[in-house]
Structures are given as C-alpha cells and as structure tokens.
Amino acid sequence: MMLEKYSFGIGDRFGHQGRAQLGAIIEAKKSGVDITPVWNKSNREHMTIHTVPLDTRKAADAAVNALGYSGPYRVDADHINLKNVDGFIESSDFFTLDVADFTGQRAAKNEIDRFVEKCKKYIGLLQIPGIADTFTITATMIETIAGKYLLAVKEAGKIYHHIESAKGKANFITEVSMDETNVPQTPIEMFFILAAIADEGIPAQTIAPKFTGRFNKGVDYVGDVAQFAKEFEQDVAVIAFAIKEFGLPKNLKLSVHSGSDKFSVYGAINKTLKKFNAGVHVKTAGTTWLEEVIGLAMAGGEGLVIAKRIYREAMGRFDELCSPYATVIDIDKAKLPSPEAVDKWSGEDYASTLRHDQRCAKYNPHFRQLIHVGYKVAAQMGEVYLRALVKYEDIIAANVRYNVLERHIKPIFLS
C-alpha cells in the first residue's frame, strides 16, 4: 500500500464533519491538485470522547459513500504505541508510530557501536544534494546521534513488526513520529535517523520531525519563519538523498504535525514542495472541532448557549484540561475573558474571538487554545452536544469546508 504524493489529515473528533472535510478535498481536485484524505484520531481522543477506532473508519466510509468519492483515502491510527496499537489494527491502514518518549534514552552500547560501525563510511565531509552546506561527520557525532535516537527507532521497529505480523507486509502505511520532543532534529540527525529506520526494516512512507519554533495547538507558528523554511527545505533534501542511500520507499516524505493553523509557514512549505517536486503529509485536523464551536456560536439560540457553556466549564477545569497539552499550548490566563463577560456576548462576539483571523481585533489566541483543549467538556455533554451538531449542521459544515480549503489546502498546495 502506497501513500500518494500529497495527503492531508482530516481528523474529526466527534465524527460529524467527514462530508464537509471531504468536500474541501474534492474542490481542491477541481483546482488541479490531488490530495489523499487521511482520517486520524488519537487514542487519547478516543478515550476522552468514548469512541473506538472502528468509529473513525465508519465515519470515513460514510463520508466517502455520501459524496460518491472515488479517490484513495486512509484511516490513521494516530500517535500509537505498543500499549494501545492492537485496538487500531483492524480498522486502520495508516499507523503513526509515536516514539518521542524514547528519544534521549540510550540504546545498549553494543547496538550503538554496531550502528556507528555501519555508518562509518560517512565519516569525513558529507555533501547532500540540494543543500549548499557541507557537513563534517565524525564517529563521535554518529555515536551522539545514536545515543539520542537509536532506542526510539528500535521501539518504532517493535511497533511496526507487531502490526506487520497482524496485517501482513505492504498492507498498511507507516509513519515515524518524533515531533513531540523538546529539541528539533538537525538535518544530519534526520539523515542518521533515516539510516536507523532502514536498518530496522521499517518501510516508512512519512516521517514527522520536530522543527524549530513553537507548534501550539490551534494557533499560528511562533518562531523564526526563515529558520523553519531552511530546516524544511534541508529535511526534504535529506529525505531525497536517504531514499537512495538506504533503500527507503521512494515515496517517503515529510509529515508536518502542525497543531493546526500554522499559516505563516505555509508559504515556505509551498515553495519547497515546488522546488523539489516533493510530497508532504499535513496533520491539521484539530481545527475542525473549533469550527464546530464557531458554527454553534454563529447559529445563536441553543448553539450559542452550548458554546458559552463549553467556555465556562473549560475555565473552571483549566488545569485538568491544559495539563495533557502543556508542551503544545501557551495560555496566559490574565488574557482570558471571564465567563461572566462571555455570557453577555453575541454569537458574532464569540465567533470573532475564537475564529483564527489575525486581522480581527477581537481574535484571542488564548481563548482559542483553551477551547481547543476543552473538547472533553463537549464530550461529557453527550447527546446535548451531538444533537446540536445535527441541528446546526449547515452552518457548521460551511465553516469546516471553508477552513480546510481556503485556510489550509490552498496556501499549502495551490498558491
């Protein structure tokens, strides 16, 4: 099973927006770009919302059938590990192997020594096509990189081979994810990580590195855009070189776990994809939940009441909701409005504060991030929330479709 050149994560926490998301993919095709939709939902999200992986497959299939979509599509077991992968094996055909927790832990000395010996031909000056810089490689450098990443790759190998034993070789797509770490990987680290991936026999089709800067949930990139552009371009060049050096799958490409809405770097991604004729996988699904809340607020009436209730309860459970996402949010509580103030807002006030429009004076990124991690509140509303999604489907779906197509697909793939 091969992943196509361009793919896009369209996860849907509550399973109601598949048609709207897929509609954006279909519209993009009319503009000349083929993008494979990938429904993704993590184990943490399933546990919070009390769904199971099969529900994601059913939602994807239902959207495809409803719209008569005939292109390829995938269902991603997002950020899984050996402890939870079994629940995803039957319903998924894309597996994101999350081994970030193992980075920085050292493999056994004999394994590190073996890896250094295998890579000794790269000691000296290394020139990677597409990168102007020449890199000086030493045995100590390779050993240091192995010390940081080899154990993580070996863990990815255990997960991959476990899935392979159940599904059979070539019957699924593999991504290796190292993005949820504190320190970004350099291009040279990426090169030797890919060497280790090949050595473990993992036919990775995408790899998600950690880039410089902050990739907070639901808000724009925080960091040096020029530095990101350089890293992204160098990583694309490294992947192209590593494919030939290590015999990795020819369609191996970068995966950008954007945390959604990294508008300021989309231009750099677009430029590099065109320069190298490269593919990319983009995970940006979290904003769908936010567009649901925006739609509820815009609808007024019961929808607005629910939106205000979500905020009030999220404020009251701030620490509980934020702690699991502490590394990927930056919320200043002093810049959050009081629930009492929000209770007096109109639907447009609420939507303008939450909607990611940096030109709007009312937009509040702290408010947006809190709602982003507050989906647990909506989940615990149960049928009250789900019935509202059905009642106000038209306005919510329009928001979701516009968000996917205009704010994400067009800047990344079409501009």
Rosetta blueprint (number, residue, H / E / L):
1 M L
2 M L
3 L L
4 E L
5 K L
6 Y E
7 S E
8 F E
9 G E
10 I L
11 G L
12 D L
13 R L
14 F L
15 G L
16 H L
17 Q L
18 G H
19 R H
20 A H
21 Q H
22 L H
23 G H
24 A H
25 I H
26 I H
27 E H
28 A H
29 K H
30 K H
31 S L
32 G L
33 V L
34 D L
35 I L
36 T E
37 P E
38 V E
39 W E
40 N E
41 K E
42 S E
43 N H
44 R H
45 E H
46 H H
47 M H
48 T H
49 I H
50 H L
51 T L
52 V L
53 P H
54 L H
55 D H
56 T H
57 R H
58 K H
59 A H
60 A H
61 D H
62 A H
63 A H
64 V H
65 N H
66 A H
67 L H
68 G L
69 Y L
70 S L
71 G L
72 P L
73 Y L
74 R E
75 V E
76 D E
77 A E
78 D E
79 H E
80 I E
81 N L
82 L L
83 K L
84 N L
85 V H
86 D H
87 G H
88 F H
89 I L
90 E L
91 S L
92 S L
93 D L
94 F E
95 F E
96 T E
97 L E
98 D E
99 V L
100 A H
101 D H
102 F H
103 T L
104 G L
105 Q L
106 R L
107 A L
108 A L
109 K H
110 N H
111 E H
112 I H
113 D H
114 R H
115 F H
116 V H
117 E H
118 K H
119 C L
120 K H
121 K H
122 Y H
123 I L
124 G E
125 L E
126 L E
127 Q E
128 I L
129 P L
130 G L
131 I L
132 A L
133 D L
134 T E
135 F E
136 T E
137 I E
138 T L
139 A H
140 T H
141 M H
142 I H
143 E H
144 T H
145 I H
146 A H
147 G H
148 K H
149 Y H
150 L H
151 L H
152 A H
153 V H
154 K H
155 E H
156 A H
157 G H
158 K H
159 I H
160 Y H
161 H H
162 H H
163 I H
164 E H
165 S H
166 A H
167 K H
168 G L
169 K L
170 A L
171 N L
172 F L
173 I E
174 T E
175 E E
176 V E
177 S E
178 M L
179 D L
180 E L
181 T L
182 N L
183 V L
184 P L
185 Q L
186 T L
187 P H
188 I H
189 E H
190 M H
191 F H
192 F H
193 I H
194 L H
195 A H
196 A H
197 I H
198 A H
199 D H
200 E L
201 G L
202 I L
203 P L
204 A L
205 Q L
206 T E
207 I E
208 A E
209 P L
210 K L
211 F L
212 T L
213 G L
214 R E
215 F L
216 N L
217 K L
218 G L
219 V L
220 D L
221 Y L
222 V E
223 G L
224 D L
225 V H
226 A H
227 Q H
228 F H
229 A H
230 K H
231 E H
232 F H
233 E H
234 Q H
235 D H
236 V H
237 A H
238 V H
239 I H
240 A H
241 F H
242 A H
243 I H
244 K H
245 E H
246 F H
247 G L
248 L L
249 P L
250 K L
251 N L
252 L L
253 K E
254 L E
255 S E
256 V E
257 H E
258 S L
259 G L
260 S L
261 D L
262 K L
263 F H
264 S H
265 V H
266 Y H
267 G H
268 A H
269 I H
270 N H
271 K H
272 T H
273 L H
274 K H
275 K H
276 F H
277 N L
278 A L
279 G L
280 V E
281 H E
282 V E
283 K E
284 T L
285 A L
286 G L
287 T H
288 T H
289 W H
290 L H
291 E H
292 E H
293 V H
294 I H
295 G H
296 L H
297 A H
298 M H
299 A H
300 G L
301 G H
302 E H
303 G H
304 L H
305 V H
306 I H
307 A H
308 K H
309 R H
310 I H
311 Y H
312 R H
313 E H
314 A H
315 M H
316 G H
317 R L
318 F H
319 D H
320 E H
321 L H
322 C H
323 S H
324 P H
325 Y H
326 A H
327 T H
328 V H
329 I L
330 D L
331 I L
332 D L
333 K H
334 A H
335 K H
336 L L
337 P L
338 S L
339 P H
340 E H
341 A H
342 V H
343 D H
344 K L
345 W L
346 S L
347 G H
348 E H
349 D H
350 Y H
351 A H
352 S H
353 T H
354 L H
355 R L
356 H L
357 D L
358 Q L
359 R L
360 C L
361 A L
362 K L
363 Y L
364 N L
365 P H
366 H H
367 F H
368 R H
369 Q H
370 L H
371 I H
372 H H
373 V H
374 G L
375 Y H
376 K H
377 V H
378 A H
379 A H
380 Q H
381 M H
382 G L
383 E H
384 V H
385 Y H
386 L H
387 R H
388 A H
389 L H
390 V H
391 K H
392 Y L
393 E H
394 D H
395 I H
396 I H
397 A H
398 A H
399 N H
400 V H
401 R H
402 Y H
403 N H
404 V H
405 L H
406 E H
407 R H
408 H H
409 I H
410 K H
411 P H
412 I H
413 F H
414 L H
415 S L
